[in-house]
Amino acid sequence: MQSVASAIRAALLTSEPRAKCFATRDVARRWRKGDLARVFDIEMPDDPARPQRPELLPPNRMPKRGKFGSDRGRIALWHSLAHIEFVAIDLALDIAGRFGAQMGEEFVSDFLSVAADEAMHFALLARKLESLGSGYGNLPAHGGLWQAAHSTRHDVGARLAVVPMVLEARGLDVTPTTLERVNAAGDEHGAKILARILDDEINHVGFGTKHFLRYAEMVGSNPQNLWKSLVREHLRGAVKPPFNDSARLAAGLSRDFYEDIAL
């Protein structure tokens, strides 16, 4: 029986986007059915495989999207969202494969389910781009999204604190505004995609928070104090308001975590 670690690694090293989505959903399905051994016999790669396109640029070289009402602006928005979800596939795969031996079966199950969700989100957004006469890879994309994973590759507490509890939680804050803009433009199909993603991301942040609380208990630390310490040490940038407090609370992320370190 193949180990779950080797199956995850193979998905991480799949570069073509459609193939990565299929491989990711297959890993999650096989794990759920008990067809993968709970064995972590191989290390995760430092970096996942990437397709030749999109061109990855540093944040200060990213072109401006343009106004959402223009064709260029709409395509740029959906392309940006697709890229975030594509990288999110690798983030979820990596945390399951890298820290699963340490954190246990439920941890692996939760984050493989996240990876499958992210693959589905990416597929929806890629089809949205195609309906607009474009496609994933046709525009440059932010090259720094993997940095948070790379910089926390040796510390599961830091990974949980920074990726689901800051970066993914930021999605809870900004997606409702994007959803309003898409609704206002009369894009019912796009609004349904964003609403689905928002609902799923609440669950994803919830998984991160749940396992961070368990990690804090394992190491005997106050969760809020530990989170603040890890975020200050490992986060590039700042925890920025405004916050979607209701969505964060639904994910178990109360204001006593982030209120007094926000800018």
SULVENCOR-V892721 format. One record per backbone hydrogen bond with DSSP energy under -0.5 kcal/mol. CO is the residue of the C=O (numbers start at 1). NH is the residue of the N-H. If there is no record, write none. Layout:
BEGIN
co->{CO CO}
nh->{NH NH}
END
This chain:
BEGIN
co->{2 3 4 5 6 7 8 9 11 12 13 16 17 18 19 20 21 22 23 24 25 26 27 28 29 30 30 30 31 37 37 39 39 55 55 57 58 59 67 67 70 71 72 73 74 75 76 77 78 79 80 81 82 83 84 85 86 87 88 89 90 91 92 93 94 95 96 99 100 104 105 106 107 108 109 110 111 112 113 114 115 116 117 118 119 120 121 122 123 124 125 126 127 128 129 129 130 135 141 144 146 146 147 148 149 150 152 155 156 157 158 159 159 160 162 162 163 164 166 167 168 168 169 170 171 172 174 175 176 177 178 179 180 181 182 183 186 187 188 189 190 191 192 193 194 195 196 197 198 199 200 201 202 203 204 205 206 207 208 209 210 211 212 213 214 215 216 216 217 222 223 224 225 226 227 228 229 230 231 235 238 239 243 244 245 246 247 248 249 252 254 254 255 258 258 259}
nh->{37 7 8 9 10 11 12 13 14 49 15 20 21 22 23 24 25 26 27 28 29 30 31 32 33 34 35 36 34 4 39 5 41 57 141 143 61 62 70 73 74 75 76 77 78 79 80 81 82 83 84 85 86 87 88 89 90 91 92 93 94 95 96 97 98 99 100 103 104 108 109 110 111 112 113 114 115 116 117 118 119 120 121 122 123 124 125 126 127 128 129 130 131 132 132 134 133 138 57 147 149 150 151 152 152 153 155 159 160 161 162 163 164 165 166 167 168 169 170 171 171 172 173 174 175 176 178 179 180 181 182 183 184 185 187 186 188 191 192 193 194 195 196 197 198 199 200 201 202 203 204 205 206 207 208 209 210 211 212 213 214 215 216 217 218 219 220 221 220 226 227 228 229 230 231 232 233 234 235 237 240 263 245 248 249 250 251 253 252 254 257 258 259 261 262 262}
END
